[in-house]
């Protein structure tokens, strides 16, 4: 369950966003969001851990996760919109949201675990 919580946190981090901030960044490069991000993943539905925190990286607009238990694939577009998919064995978690210059937020869902919730992120340079 703990490894899945890290995966959930990673997904949430990738979906990070503040819609208002993202809207002001139209035309920006996805690299504008590169760096380390601290993401808090909060479960609002299901039996996954209530909350967990994870450190994620973004490089060239691609989301990176350093967790041997799971793999992640996702991107941040020039407007800061995030879409991420985390796989841990047969379990899949999908997260969406937006990033601003220093914060972000979004939602996540793990249908195979019957869990869902929200995430908030903060840049850690």
C-alpha positions as CSV (number, residue, x, y, z in Angstrom):
1,X,0.0,0.0,0.0
2,X,2.9,2.4,0.8
3,X,4.5,1.9,-2.6
4,X,1.1,2.7,-4.2
5,X,0.9,5.9,-2.1
6,X,4.2,7.1,-3.6
7,X,2.8,6.4,-7.0
8,X,-0.3,8.3,-6.3
9,X,1.8,11.2,-5.0
10,X,3.9,11.2,-8.1
11,X,0.8,11.4,-10.3
12,X,-0.6,14.2,-8.3
13,X,2.6,16.1,-8.5
14,X,2.6,15.9,-12.2
15,X,-0.9,17.3,-12.5
16,X,0.0,20.3,-10.3
17,X,-1.5,23.6,-11.2
18,X,-3.0,26.9,-10.7
19,X,-5.3,27.7,-13.6
20,X,-4.9,31.4,-13.1
21,X,-1.1,31.2,-13.3
22,X,-1.2,28.8,-16.2
23,X,-3.4,31.1,-18.2
24,X,-0.9,33.9,-17.9
25,X,1.8,31.7,-19.3
26,X,0.3,31.2,-22.8
27,X,3.0,30.6,-25.3
28,X,5.6,29.8,-22.7
29,X,8.0,26.9,-23.2
30,X,7.3,23.6,-21.4
31,X,10.8,24.1,-20.0
32,X,9.5,27.0,-17.9
33,X,8.2,24.3,-15.5
34,X,11.5,22.3,-15.3
35,X,12.9,21.5,-11.9
36,X,12.0,19.7,-8.7
37,X,8.4,19.8,-7.4
38,X,7.1,18.6,-4.0
39,X,3.7,17.1,-4.4
40,X,1.1,16.3,-1.7
41,X,-1.4,13.7,-2.8
42,X,-4.7,13.6,-0.9
43,X,-7.1,10.6,-1.1
44,X,-10.7,11.7,-1.0
45,X,-12.3,8.5,-2.1
46,X,-11.3,4.8,-1.5
47,X,-8.9,3.0,0.8
48,X,-5.5,4.3,-0.4
49,X,-3.3,6.1,2.2
50,X,-5.0,9.4,3.3
51,X,-2.1,11.6,2.1
52,X,1.5,11.3,1.0
53,X,4.2,13.6,-0.3
54,X,6.6,12.9,-3.1
55,X,9.4,14.7,-4.9
56,X,9.1,14.7,-8.7
57,X,11.2,16.3,-11.5
58,X,10.3,17.9,-14.8
59,X,12.9,18.1,-17.5
60,X,12.2,19.4,-21.0
61,X,8.5,19.3,-20.2
62,X,8.7,15.5,-19.4
63,X,7.8,14.3,-15.9
64,X,10.3,12.1,-14.2
65,X,9.8,9.9,-11.2
66,X,12.6,8.2,-9.3
67,X,10.7,5.3,-7.8
68,X,11.8,1.7,-8.5
69,X,8.3,0.4,-7.7
70,X,6.5,2.3,-10.5
71,X,7.0,4.0,-13.8
72,X,5.5,7.3,-14.9
73,X,5.0,8.9,-18.3
74,X,3.6,12.3,-18.8
75,X,4.2,15.8,-20.0
76,X,3.6,19.5,-19.2
77,X,2.4,21.6,-22.1
78,X,3.4,25.2,-22.8
79,X,0.4,26.4,-20.8
80,X,1.3,24.4,-17.8
81,X,-1.4,21.7,-18.3
82,X,-0.2,18.3,-17.0
83,X,-1.3,14.8,-17.9
84,X,0.5,11.8,-16.2
85,X,0.1,8.1,-16.0
86,X,1.7,6.0,-13.4
87,X,1.9,2.2,-13.6
88,X,2.7,-0.1,-10.7
89,X,2.3,-3.6,-11.9
90,X,-1.3,-3.9,-13.2
91,X,-2.3,-0.8,-11.3
92,X,-2.7,2.4,-13.3
93,X,-3.1,5.9,-11.9
94,X,-4.0,8.9,-14.0
95,X,-3.5,12.5,-12.9
96,X,-4.4,15.8,-14.5
97,X,-4.0,19.4,-13.6
98,X,-2.0,22.5,-14.2
99,X,1.2,24.1,-13.1
100,X,1.9,27.8,-12.5
101,X,5.2,29.5,-11.9
102,X,5.5,28.1,-8.4
103,X,2.4,26.0,-7.5
104,X,0.0,23.7,-9.1
105,X,-3.0,21.4,-8.4
106,X,-5.2,18.8,-10.0
107,X,-7.0,15.5,-9.6
108,X,-6.0,11.9,-9.8
109,X,-7.9,8.6,-10.1
110,X,-6.8,5.0,-9.7
111,X,-9.7,2.9,-10.9
112,X,-8.1,-0.5,-10.1
113,X,-7.7,0.6,-6.5
114,X,-11.0,2.4,-6.4
115,X,-9.3,5.5,-5.1
116,X,-9.4,9.1,-6.2
117,X,-8.5,12.5,-4.9
118,X,-6.6,15.7,-5.5
119,X,-3.0,16.9,-5.5
120,X,-1.2,20.1,-4.8
121,X,2.3,20.9,-5.8
122,X,5.0,23.4,-4.9
123,X,8.2,24.2,-6.8
124,X,11.4,23.3,-4.9
125,X,14.4,24.8,-6.8
